[in-house]
Amino acid sequence: MQIFAGLGNPGPKYARNRHNIGFMALDRIAEDHGFGPWKARFQGQVAEGRLGSAKVLLLKPETYMNLSGQSVGEALRFYKLGPDALTVFHDELDLAPGKCRVKQGGGHAGHNGLRSIHAHVGEAYGRVRLGIGHPGRKEAVAGYVLHDFAKADEDWLDDLLRGISDGAAALAAGDAAGFQNAVALRVNPPRSGGGKAAAPKPAVAPTPEPEPEPDTRNALQRLADRFK
């Protein structure tokens, strides 16, 4: 079994916050892949299902972001799993909006949800880093991540979530490259015809007008015809 944990804060107040993109990713996977109903467990909400041949538990901690490790640690201990069976989906300030990167192990880079998970299970777990961009100033970060996605973000956000769902089975199979390729195909689809511009249609030559018949009238006939 594997555990996919999405990070966010519980309740409708936070549902569309940038900080909740991890919850959004799991909701899309659950919906598209026919997972069972969400149930309260491990201080969070869980849904069970399969991605390809892998049995996967989706977990959305309801401990609030800063205590995410309590919920994640409890789930891992219950199933007697190590951190190598865990993949965490989280918002990433250091990636441009719509970018997605897979990472195994490493630091928490100041992310409070990851910091909490580090404290409870160590750092050797997988992460799916979901780019939300940076507000530009450190003091603006808290307000930025706890604010809803803007209307202008809706298209790339939907493409990103669809791509995550498309590639979820590859991720569960350990194919990080296949997962990222599935995301890229949604976020930056290839242009039709391989990106080549359509060949211009050949111009149609105008039909020439027929030449006038030669005038065989004499001068007196032409004069008389003018006054008919």
Sequence and secondary structure as in RCSB ss.txt:
>XXXX:A:sequence
MQIFAGLGNPGPKYARNRHNIGFMALDRIAEDHGFGPWKARFQGQVAEGRLGSAKVLLLKPETYMNLSGQSVGEA
LRFYKLGPDALTVFHDELDLAPGKCRVKQGGGHAGHNGLRSIHAHVGEAYGRVRLGIGHPGRKEAVAGYVLHDFA
KADEDWLDDLLRGISDGAAALAAGDAAGFQNAVALRVNPPRSGGGKAAAPKPAVAPTPEPEPEPDTRNALQRLAD
RFK
>XXXX:A:secstr
 EEEEE    SGGGTTBGGGHHHHHHHHHHHHTT    EEETTEEEEEEEETTEEEEEEEE S GGGHHHHHHHH
HHHTT  GGGEEEEEEETTS TT EEEEES   TT HHHHHHHHHH S SEEEEEE    SSGGGHHHHHTSB  
GGGHHHHHHHHHHHHHHHHHHHTT HHHHHHHHHHHHS   GGGG                       HHHHHHH
HT 
